């Protein structure tokens, strides 16, 4: 998740502040018209339209800092928001204004991105594109309206900092939602390497320093080798193809390893809403509850036609809400690292009993497995039917040696911005020319899968497949669009959704 200023995206410019004052940003290609920058009047107007006169002001403080964490049998030195990972839960109602003061106590510049929210562009938290980085020892205030209810999360958009403990959950409640559940659990999934002998920056350096690309010059089949730290054969999924580049020593649920898992408590017969967030950097998780089926009700914050399933596959950056009606006893909640060795574990307890073993195996993980791309939108959130005004292809490529991931044959910041005009219906076509999956994330918007209408902001694009999505260009600004494997994003698989005027 590149700091654009550090990687010279603003070529020939004097800095973000000077560009923002002009209402535009420097372009990486041959643009038409004028860019709608984060300080443009259109951004302020869109925020004003979102404001609810009756909404509350909700305040919070985040302090990214070096910490020592107990992951459950393993103590690590890392970075986190405060002294826990995940960081503080932030919660407000749709239409409320969130004000978060960030005090950067890290030894490096950072930022906070509000993943999935259709917020104002100047608060999106992408250094060099929407703001200057928050320097070490400096402070920054984020303030924006949260327009849509749902499950979201926050994390840095600075290098590979997400692969430390810098993440937390943001829940936007719907005041009019009927509920229909007895309890709620928030379950955050993560792959962990920091403090175990390598930092994420060292992992990235290892990937960039070497690796074997068995396909050589066959660029149409880029990406066939998926891990100098694990190897293609070691990280393969029947559902996703190449399942990642990194074999992690730990997989966590709510910051705990399987050797000392957290406990989720309820009463027998209760219906529980579970909000799943995959905060991992290189790992999709296959999630199931022993002895139970789950019913998926929301994807990336938006309601779907409810679907029961044995297991759910969650890509990096995706969020799903499910409901589970609990039996009496003690049950494992397992997040198996898809295509890798290892799993996360939490214990569900509705009665006395012995907890499951750290390596418990669930038959549900081999049953029906649901992907987010198979869901259908609830009727209330379907996009209206209208012609497409603009089409953009995003061809996804890459290889391991050198470690380089591309959109339309280029690495960020040299990718061509995807130009659009406010008010358009835009179709994005993700074309995966690699043999591994890419969870593609669009900032500032929720798109609709053309196949079934499901509303999402992050969607898995499987190997050698095409995924079409539609979005309404109703949130002006300059918006990062990238793979949510942060090692792919940091080494090039990123571009910009670029609003323009007068083109």
GUDOTI-903174 format. One record per residue (C-alpha): z, x negated, y; residue number from 1; chain; residue in three letters. Coordinates in steps of 0.5 Angstrom, whole numbers. Each point is the difference from the previous one (the first is absolute). Last residue first. Layout:
// residues N
     pz     px     py  seq  mol  type
      Z      X      Y  NUM    A   ALA
...
This chain:
// residues 503
     pz     px     py  seq  mol  type
    -41     25     33  503    A   UNK
      4      3      6  502    A   UNK
      7      0     -4  501    A   UNK
      2     -4     -6  500    A   UNK
      5      1     -5  499    A   UNK
      1     -6     -5  498    A   UNK
      2      1     -7  497    A   UNK
      1     -8     -1  496    A   UNK
     -1     -4     -6  495    A   UNK
      4     -3     -6  494    A   UNK
     -1     -4     -6  493    A   UNK
      1     -7      2  492    A   UNK
      5     -4     -2  491    A   UNK
      6      3      2  490    A   UNK
     -3      7     -2  489    A   UNK
     -1     -2     -7  488    A   UNK
      7     -4      0  487    A   UNK
      3      7      3  486    A   UNK
     -3      4     -6  485    A   UNK
      0      6      5  484    A   UNK
     -8     -1      1  483    A   UNK
     -2      1      7  482    A   UNK
     -1      5      6  481    A   UNK
      3     -2      6  480    A   UNK
     -1      5      6  479    A   UNK
     -2     -1      7  478    A   UNK
      1      6      4  477    A   UNK
     -1      7      1  476    A   UNK
      3      5     -5  475    A   UNK
     -4      6     -2  474    A   UNK
     -6     -3     -4  473    A   UNK
      1      5     -5  472    A   UNK
     -1     -3     -7  471    A   UNK
     -4      0     -6  470    A   UNK
      1     -4     -7  469    A   UNK
     -5     -3     -5  468    A   UNK
      2     -4     -6  467    A   UNK
     -5     -5     -3  466    A   UNK
      1     -3     -7  465    A   UNK
     -1     -7     -2  464    A   UNK
      8     -1     -1  463    A   UNK
      4      5      2  462    A   UNK
      1      2      7  461    A   UNK
      8      3      1  460    A   UNK
      1      4      6  459    A   UNK
      5     -1      6  458    A   UNK
      0      5      6  457    A   UNK
     -1      6     -4  456    A   UNK
     -2      7      0  455    A   UNK
     -2      3     -6  454    A   UNK
     -7      4      1  453    A   UNK
     -2      0     -7  452    A   UNK
     -7     -5     -1  451    A   UNK
      0     -1      8  450    A   UNK
      7     -4      0  449    A   UNK
      2      2      7  448    A   UNK
      3     -5      5  447    A   UNK
      7      0      3  446    A   UNK
     -1     -5      7  445    A   UNK
      4     -5      4  444    A   UNK
     -2     -6     -5  443    A   UNK
     -5      1     -6  442    A   UNK
      3     -3     -7  441    A   UNK
     -4     -2     -6  440    A   UNK
      3     -1     -6  439    A   UNK
     -4     -5     -3  438    A   UNK
     -2     -1     -8  437    A   UNK
     -2     -6     -4  436    A   UNK
     -7     -1     -2  435    A   UNK
     -4     -1      6  434    A   UNK
     -5      4      4  433    A   UNK
      4      5      2  432    A   UNK
     -4      5      5  431    A   UNK
      5      4      5  430    A   UNK
     -5      5      3  429    A   UNK
      4      2      7  428    A   UNK
     -3      7      3  427    A   UNK
      1      2      7  426    A   UNK
      1      7      3  425    A   UNK
     -1     -2      7  424    A   UNK
      5      2      6  423    A   UNK
      1     -7      3  422    A   UNK
     -5     -4     -1  421    A   UNK
     -1     -5     -6  420    A   UNK
     -1     -8     -1  419    A   UNK
      2     -3     -7  418    A   UNK
      1     -7      3  417    A   UNK
     -4     -6     -3  416    A   UNK
      4     -5     -4  415    A   UNK
      1     -6      3  414    A   UNK
      7      0      1  413    A   UNK
      1      2     -6  412    A   UNK
     -5     -3     -6  411    A   UNK
     -7      2     -1  410    A   UNK
     -5      3     -5  409    A   UNK
      1      7      2  408    A   UNK
      7      0     -1  407    A   UNK
      3     -7     -3  406    A   UNK
      5     -3     -4  405    A   UNK
      1     -8     -1  404    A   UNK
      4     -5     -4  403    A   UNK
     -5     -5     -1  402    A   UNK
      0      0     -6  401    A   UNK
      3      7     -1  400    A   UNK
     -6      5      2  399    A   UNK
     -1      5      5  398    A   UNK
     -4      7      1  397    A   UNK
      1      7      3  396    A   UNK
     -6      3      3  395    A   UNK
      2      5      5  394    A   UNK
     -5      5      2  393    A   UNK
      0      4      7  392    A   UNK
     -3      7      1  391    A   UNK
      0      4      6  390    A   UNK
      0      7      3  389    A   UNK
      2      3     -7  388    A   UNK
     -2      8      0  387    A   UNK
      6      4      0  386    A   UNK
      5      4     -5  385    A   UNK
      7      0      2  384    A   UNK
      5     -6     -2  383    A   UNK
      4      3     -6  382    A   UNK
      8      0      2  381    A   UNK
      2      7     -1  380    A   UNK
     -4      1     -6  379    A   UNK
      4     -5     -4  378    A   UNK
     -5     -6     -1  377    A   UNK
     -2     -2     -7  376    A   UNK
      2     -6     -4  375    A   UNK
     -4     -5     -4  374    A   UNK
      0     -5      5  373    A   UNK
      7     -1      0  372    A   UNK
      0     -2     -8  371    A   UNK
      4      3     -5  370    A   UNK
      2     -3     -7  369    A   UNK
      0      5     -6  368    A   UNK
      4     -3     -5  367    A   UNK
      1     -8     -2  366    A   UNK
      5      0      6  365    A   UNK
      4      6     -3  364    A   UNK
      1     -4     -6  363    A   UNK
      5     -4      4  362    A   UNK
      2     -7     -2  361    A   UNK
      7     -2      2  360    A   UNK
      0     -8      2  359    A   UNK
      6      0      5  358    A   UNK
      4      5     -6  357    A   UNK
      2      7      2  356    A   UNK
      7      2      2  355    A   UNK
      5      3     -5  354    A   UNK
      2      7      1  353    A   UNK
      4      4      5  352    A   UNK
     -4      6      3  351    A   UNK
     -6      1      6  350    A   UNK
     -2     -7      0  349    A   UNK
     -6     -3      2  348    A   UNK
      0     -8     -1  347    A   UNK
     -5     -4      4  346    A   UNK
     -5     -5     -3  345    A   UNK
     -6     -5      3  344    A   UNK
     -5     -3     -5  343    A   UNK
     -2     -6     -3  342    A   UNK
     -7     -3     -3  341    A   UNK
     -6      2      4  340    A   UNK
     -6      5      0  339    A   UNK
      4      5      3  338    A   UNK
      7     -2      2  337    A   UNK
      4      5     -4  336    A   UNK
      5      4      5  335    A   UNK
      5      3     -5  334    A   UNK
      5      6      2  333    A   UNK
      4      0     -6  332    A   UNK
      5      6     -2  331    A   UNK
      7      1     -1  330    A   UNK
      2      7     -3  329    A   UNK
     -1      8      2  328    A   UNK
     -7      2      2  327    A   UNK
     -3     -1      7  326    A   UNK
     -6      4      3  325    A   UNK
     -4     -5      3  324    A   UNK
     -4      1      7  323    A   UNK
     -5     -5      2  322    A   UNK
     -2     -3      7  321    A   UNK
     -5     -6      0  320    A   UNK
     -1     -6      5  319    A   UNK
     -5     -5      0  318    A   UNK
      0     -7      3  317    A   UNK
     -1     -4     -6  316    A   UNK
     -3      5     -6  315    A   UNK
      4      5     -3  314    A   UNK
     -2      2     -7  313    A   UNK
      4      6     -3  312    A   UNK
      3      2     -6  311    A   UNK
      1      6     -5  310    A   UNK
     -4      5      5  309    A   UNK
      1      7      3  308    A   UNK
     -5      1      6  307    A   UNK
      2      4      6  306    A   UNK
     -6      1      5  305    A   UNK
      1     -5      5  304    A   UNK
      5     -1      6  303    A   UNK
     -1     -5      5  302    A   UNK
      5     -6      1  301    A   UNK
     -4     -6     -4  300    A   UNK
     -1      5     -6  299    A   UNK
      4      6      0  298    A   UNK
      2      5     -6  297    A   UNK
      0     -4     -6  296    A   UNK
      4      3     -6  295    A   UNK
      3     -4     -5  294    A   UNK
      1      0     -7  293    A   UNK
      7     -2     -3  292    A   UNK
      3     -3     -6  291    A   UNK
      0     -7      3  290    A   UNK
     -3      0      7  289    A   UNK
     -6     -3      2  288    A   UNK
     -4     -5      5  287    A   UNK
     -6     -4     -1  286    A   UNK
      1     -5      5  285    A   UNK
     -6     -4      4  284    A   UNK
      2     -7      2  283    A   UNK
     -3     -5      5  282    A   UNK
      5      1      6  281    A   UNK
      5      5     -2  280    A   UNK
      3      5      5  279    A   UNK
     -2      6     -5  278    A   UNK
      3      6      3  277    A   UNK
      2      6     -5  276    A   UNK
      4      6      3  275    A   UNK
      4      4     -5  274    A   UNK
      1      7      0  273    A   UNK
      6      2     -5  272    A   UNK
      0      7     -3  271    A   UNK
      7      0     -3  270    A   UNK
      1      3     -7  269    A   UNK
      5     -6     -2  268    A   UNK
      4     -2      6  267    A   UNK
     -3     -6      4  266    A   UNK
      1     -8      1  265    A   UNK
     -5     -5      1  264    A   UNK
      3     -7     -2  263    A   UNK
     -2     -7      2  262    A   UNK
     -2     -5     -5  261    A   UNK
      4     -6     -2  260    A   UNK
     -5     -4     -5  259    A   UNK
     -6      4      2  258    A   UNK
      0     -3      7  257    A   UNK
      3      4      6  256    A   UNK
     -4      0      7  255    A   UNK
     -1      8      0  254    A   UNK
     -4     -1     -7  253    A   UNK
     -2     -8     -1  252    A   UNK
     -5     -4     -4  251    A   UNK
      2     -7     -1  250    A   UNK
     -3     -7     -2  249    A   UNK
     -7      3      3  248    A   UNK
     -6     -2     -3  247    A   UNK
     -5      0      6  246    A   UNK
     -8      1      1  245    A   UNK
      0      7     -2  244    A   UNK
     -2      6     -5  243    A   UNK
     -7     -2     -2  242    A   UNK
     -3      6     -3  241    A   UNK
      4      6      3  240    A   UNK
      1      5     -6  239    A   UNK
     -1     -4     -6  238    A   UNK
      4     -5      4  237    A   UNK
      0     -8      0  236    A   UNK
      4     -5      2  235    A   UNK
      1     -5     -5  234    A   UNK
     -7     -1     -2  233    A   UNK
     -2     -1      7  232    A   UNK
      5     -6      1  231    A   UNK
      7      0      2  230    A   UNK
      1     -4      6  229    A   UNK
     -7     -2      1  228    A   UNK
     -1      7      0  227    A   UNK
     -5      5      0  226    A   UNK
     -7     -3     -2  225    A   UNK
     -5      5      0  224    A   UNK
      0      1      7  223    A   UNK
     -7     -1      2  222    A   UNK
     -5      4     -5  221    A   UNK
     -6      0      5  220    A   UNK
      2     -7      2  219    A   UNK
     -2     -3     -6  218    A   UNK
      0     -7      2  217    A   UNK
      6     -2     -4  216    A   UNK
      2      6     -4  215    A   UNK
      6     -4     -4  214    A   UNK
      4     -1      7  213    A   UNK
      5     -5     -1  212    A   UNK
      6      0      5  211    A   UNK
      2     -5      5  210    A   UNK
      3     -1      7  209    A   UNK
     -1      7      3  208    A   UNK
      4      3     -6  207    A   UNK
      5     -6      1  206    A   UNK
      1      1      8  205    A   UNK
      1      8     -1  204    A   UNK
      5     -1     -5  203    A   UNK
      3     -5      5  202    A   UNK
      0      5      5  201    A   UNK
      3      5     -4  200    A   UNK
      6     -5     -1  199    A   UNK
      1     -4     -7  198    A   UNK
      6     -2     -4  197    A   UNK
      3      7     -1  196    A   UNK
      2      1      7  195    A   UNK
     -6      5      1  194    A   UNK
     -4      2     -6  193    A   UNK
      1      8     -1  192    A   UNK
     -4      5     -2  191    A   UNK
      2      7      4  190    A   UNK
      1      7     -2  189    A   UNK
      4      5      5  188    A   UNK
      4      6     -3  187    A   UNK
      2      5      5  186    A   UNK
      4      6     -3  185    A   UNK
      1      7      2  184    A   UNK
      4      6     -3  183    A   UNK
      0      7     -1  182    A   UNK
     -7      2      0  181    A   UNK
     -4      6      3  180    A   UNK
      0     -3      7  179    A   UNK
     -3      5      4  178    A   UNK
     -4     -4      5  177    A   UNK
      1      2      7  176    A   UNK
      4     -6      3  175    A   UNK
     -6     -4     -3  174    A   UNK
      4     -7     -1  173    A   UNK
     -3     -7      2  172    A   UNK
      3     -5     -5  171    A   UNK
     -1     -7      2  170    A   UNK
      2     -5     -5  169    A   UNK
      1     -8      0  168    A   UNK
     -3     -7      0  167    A   UNK
      1     -7      1  166    A   UNK
      3     -3     -6  165    A   UNK
     -5     -5     -1  164    A   UNK
     -7      2     -2  163    A   UNK
     -1      4      6  162    A   UNK
      0     -7      4  161    A   UNK
     -7     -2     -3  160    A   UNK
     -3     -1      7  159    A   UNK
      3      5      5  158    A   UNK
     -1      7     -1  157    A   UNK
      7      1     -1  156    A   UNK
      3      6     -4  155    A   UNK
      1      7      1  154    A   UNK
      0      6     -4  153    A   UNK
     -3      7     -1  152    A   UNK
      2      7     -4  151    A   UNK
     -2      6      4  150    A   UNK
      0      5      6  149    A   UNK
     -6     -2      5  148    A   UNK
      1     -1      7  147    A   UNK
      5     -6      1  146    A   UNK
      0     -1      8  145    A   UNK
      0     -7      2  144    A   UNK
      5     -5      3  143    A   UNK
      0     -8     -3  142    A   UNK
      4     -4      4  141    A   UNK
     -1     -8      0  140    A   UNK
      5     -6      0  139    A   UNK
      0     -7      0  138    A   UNK
      3     -6     -4  137    A   UNK
     -6     -2     -4  136    A   UNK
     -6      3      3  135    A   UNK
     -2      8     -1  134    A   UNK
     -7     -1     -1  133    A   UNK
     -4      3      6  132    A   UNK
     -2      7     -1  131    A   UNK
     -6      5     -2  130    A   UNK
     -5     -5     -3  129    A   UNK
      3     -7      1  128    A   UNK
      6      2     -4  127    A   UNK
     -1      6     -4  126    A   UNK
      7      5      1  125    A   UNK
     -3      7      1  124    A   UNK
      3      1      6  123    A   UNK
     -6     -1      5  122    A   UNK
     -4      5     -4  121    A   UNK
      4      6      1  120    A   UNK
      3      3     -7  119    A   UNK
     -4      2     -6  118    A   UNK
      5     -2     -5  117    A   UNK
     -2     -3     -7  116    A   UNK
      4     -7      1  115    A   UNK
      4     -1      6  114    A   UNK
     -1     -7      2  113    A   UNK
      5     -5      2  112    A   UNK
     -1     -7      3  111    A   UNK
      2     -7     -1  110    A   UNK
      0     -7      3  109    A   UNK
      4     -5     -4  108    A   UNK
      7     -3     -1  107    A   UNK
      2      7     -1  106    A   UNK
      5      3      5  105    A   UNK
     -5      5      3  104    A   UNK
      4      6      3  103    A   UNK
     -4      6     -1  102    A   UNK
      2      7      4  101    A   UNK
     -3      6     -3  100    A   UNK
     -1      6      4   99    A   UNK
     -3      6     -4   98    A   UNK
     -2      6      3   97    A   UNK
      1      7     -3   96    A   UNK
     -6      4     -2   95    A   UNK
      1      0     -8   94    A   UNK
      7     -1     -1   93    A   UNK
      4     -6      0   92    A   UNK
      2     -5     -5   91    A   UNK
      1     -8      0   90    A   UNK
      3     -3     -7   89    A   UNK
      2     -7      2   88    A   UNK
     -3     -6     -4   87    A   UNK
     -2      0     -7   86    A   UNK
      3     -5     -1   85    A   UNK
      6     -1      4   84    A   UNK
      4     -5      5   83    A   UNK
     -4      2      6   82    A   UNK
     -7      1     -1   81    A   UNK
     -2     -5     -5   80    A   UNK
     -2     -8     -1   79    A   UNK
      2     -4     -6   78    A   UNK
      5     -4     -3   77    A   UNK
      1      2     -8   76    A   UNK
      6      2     -4   75    A   UNK
     -2      2     -7   74    A   UNK
      4      5     -5   73    A   UNK
     -2      6      4   72    A   UNK
     -4     -1      6   71    A   UNK
      6     -3      4   70    A   UNK
     -3     -2      7   69    A   UNK
      1     -6      4   68    A   UNK
     -3      1      7   67    A   UNK
     -5     -2      6   66    A   UNK
     -1      5      5   65    A   UNK
     -4      6      2   64    A   UNK
      5      4      4   63    A   UNK
     -2      7      1   62    A   UNK
      3      5      5   61    A   UNK
      0      8      0   60    A   UNK
     -1      6      4   59    A   UNK
     -3      7     -1   58    A   UNK
     -2      4      6   57    A   UNK
      0      7     -1   56    A   UNK
     -6      5      0   55    A   UNK
      0      6      4   54    A   UNK
     -6     -2      5   53    A   UNK
     -4     -2     -6   52    A   UNK
     -4     -6      1   51    A   UNK
     -6     -1     -4   50    A   UNK
     -5      2      6   49    A   UNK
      4     -6      5   48    A   UNK
     -2     -5     -6   47    A   UNK
     -7      2      0   46    A   UNK
      0     -1      8   45    A   UNK
      3     -7      0   44    A   UNK
     -5     -2     -5   43    A   UNK
     -6      3      4   42    A   UNK
      3     -4      6   41    A   UNK
     -1     -6     -3   40    A   UNK
      5     -5     -1   39    A   UNK
     -1     -1     -8   38    A   UNK
     -7     -1      1   37    A   UNK
     -6      5      0   36    A   UNK
     -6     -5     -1   35    A   UNK
     -6      1      5   34    A   UNK
     -7      1     -2   33    A   UNK
     -4     -3     -5   32    A   UNK
      3     -6     -4   31    A   UNK
     -3     -6     -2   30    A   UNK
      5     -3     -5   29    A   UNK
      8     -2      0   28    A   UNK
      1      4      7   27    A   UNK
      5     -2      5   26    A   UNK
      5      6      1   25    A   UNK
      0      5      6   24    A   UNK
      4      4      5   23    A   UNK
     -1     -5      5   22    A   UNK
      8     -1      0   21    A   UNK
     -1     -1     -7   20    A   UNK
     -4     -6      0   19    A   UNK
      4     -4      4   18    A   UNK
      6      2     -4   17    A   UNK
     -3     -2     -6   16    A   UNK
     -2     -7      2   15    A   UNK
     -5     -4      4   14    A   UNK
     -6      2     -4   13    A   UNK
     -5     -5     -3   12    A   UNK
      1      3     -7   11    A   UNK
      5      5     -1   10    A   UNK
      0     -1     -7    9    A   UNK
      2     -7      0    8    A   UNK
      4      0     -6    7    A   UNK
      7      0      4    6    A   UNK
     -2      5      4    5    A   UNK
     -2      5     -6    4    A   UNK
      7     -1     -3    3    A   UNK
     -3      1     -7    2    A   UNK
      3      5     -5    1    A   UNK
